[in-house]
Amino acid sequence: MNRKVKVLVCKLSSCFVEPSCSQPNKSATQSFSSTPWTAQVAIRRKYECDYAEIFVNTPDSYAEVFSQYTHFVLFGSVFYNVKLVSLQILLLKVAKMVGCRTLLVGNQQGFEQDIQFKSGVDVVVSAIDSDPIVAIDLLEENGFFSDSDYQGPKQYSKKDIRSKKHFCNGISFLKSRKDICRFDYWSSPYNFKQRIVSVGTGCPFGCTFCPSQNSIWSSKSADQIVNEVAFWKGTAIDLLTAEFFLNRKWLEKTLDALASAYIPIWMRVQGRIDSIHRNLDLLPLCKKAGIEMIYVGLESASDRVMETCNKSNNQTWRVEEIIQVARQNNIGINLNLMVGFPEDDEDSLNETYEFIKRYPYASTASFFRPIPGTSIIQEMKNSGLPFEGNIDLDGYLKHYSNRWTDGVHLPTKYLSKDRVVYWKQKFDELMKERSIPFLHFLTHEDISHRIKQRRKRNG
């Protein structure tokens, strides 16, 4: 390479970019993730590094910019959108063309080799809710950021990344906040500004359909979480981790720290039914900490179906008690649903339908889709179930480009594709006609009102 190492970290965005580059997509909720900026801080420990957002409608004038750098790091994923995946591949090709060493970081849904072949990217780090700093450290150890030839692995799996037990190693995006201000995020023309602040990674459970299965759980410290949340006071935040309620000692310490900080904020978290139920006595503290919404992984109200997916602790009686305690503490609940598990039949879907009629705390039901790398794939093969083009990237995008509405979907062991679609439409109609209580918590006006109430209450 024989040039001074200079790294450009980029993130694909369908919602927001630096105003000088192009206009945000006004039809989408503005979203922010701290992960790429945290990676920038990590790289800056040794190398010069800049950051840029790339908006999907930006003109194709990347070559001139990329040629100023020796390394190009792109945060992207296999989106359910052909246009975004095509742009991801184009960016990597252009960076390679002008002589950059290229790195793709993101959840590639098991299509690492396919994307590598199409784009020519040097290294792919496949990560979902994983620690980007561990990935940066592993790449540094193997010479990726040096000016000599790279001889290390071409792919890093989530197992490689999660081999380390620490999370972010104390490195925070706050160290790059001067760059954050440079992107003029605060003056964006949106009433609802949603941030994503990563607080932990991994999930030790073995749900067969989940790409996070059987991975090491680790987290940031309570102090670091408070500092990062406080930076975005007055906004809405997703505290991102696959399992927020897993470790009670960490949970209590984090909630105590957030509650004591009196931050005017609106936050939502997610967790498994059994983990949330085990910590029901902490929901009042969740409310004091600023948590207004909990995403609950119901998936299906059928114990039989959940048991076949290795999620046998999903009993609906636990959900009923979670809803009851959440109501008492004025915390919103969103039940995540999936339609068309391999073991779904008329009885299981009707069971879930009747449960949602009694407890209307779901806003959408997505089609089940087999994700490469998950253990449910082998189970489907053993049962002779079809994959509908799920074996390569092109087929996946064609058939699963929108898991909520369009596309070809799968039969189950007992139901045809038409019956699966029928049940999906039936769930959609139910949710449309019913007044879903949790939606009250998601309106821009209500979020702003709750933040103002919290600010006033806390002085």
Salt bridges, closest charged atoms under 4 A:
GLU48 OE1 - LYS4 NZ 3.77
GLU48 OE2 - LYS6 NZ 3.87
ASP122 OD1 - LYS96 NZ 2.83
ASP129 OD1 - ARG162 NH2 2.87
ASP137 OD1 - ARG45 NH2 2.60
GLU140 OE2 - LYS46 NZ 3.36
ASP179 OD2 - ARG44 NH1 2.92
ASP179 OD1 - ARG182 NE 3.78
GLU228 OE1 - LYS220 NZ 2.71
ASP238 OD1 - ARG268 NE 2.48
GLU252 OE1 - ARG248 NE 3.62
ASP274 OD1 - ARG272 NE 3.05
ASP281 OD2 - ARG248 NH2 2.60
GLU292 OE1 - LYS287 NZ 2.63
GLU292 OE1 - ARG450 NH1 3.25
GLU299 OE2 - LYS311 NZ 3.03
GLU321 OE1 - HIS277 NE2 2.68
GLU343 OE1 - ARG304 NH1 3.45
GLU343 OE2 - LYS413 NZ 2.54
ASP345 OD2 - ARG304 NH2 3.19
GLU346 OE2 - ARG419 NE 2.87
GLU388 OE2 - LYS417 NZ 3.05
ASP394 OD2 - LYS118 NZ 3.21
ASP428 OD2 - LYS424 NZ 2.77
ASP446 OD1 - HIS440 NE2 3.40
ASP446 OD2 - ARG450 NE 2.98
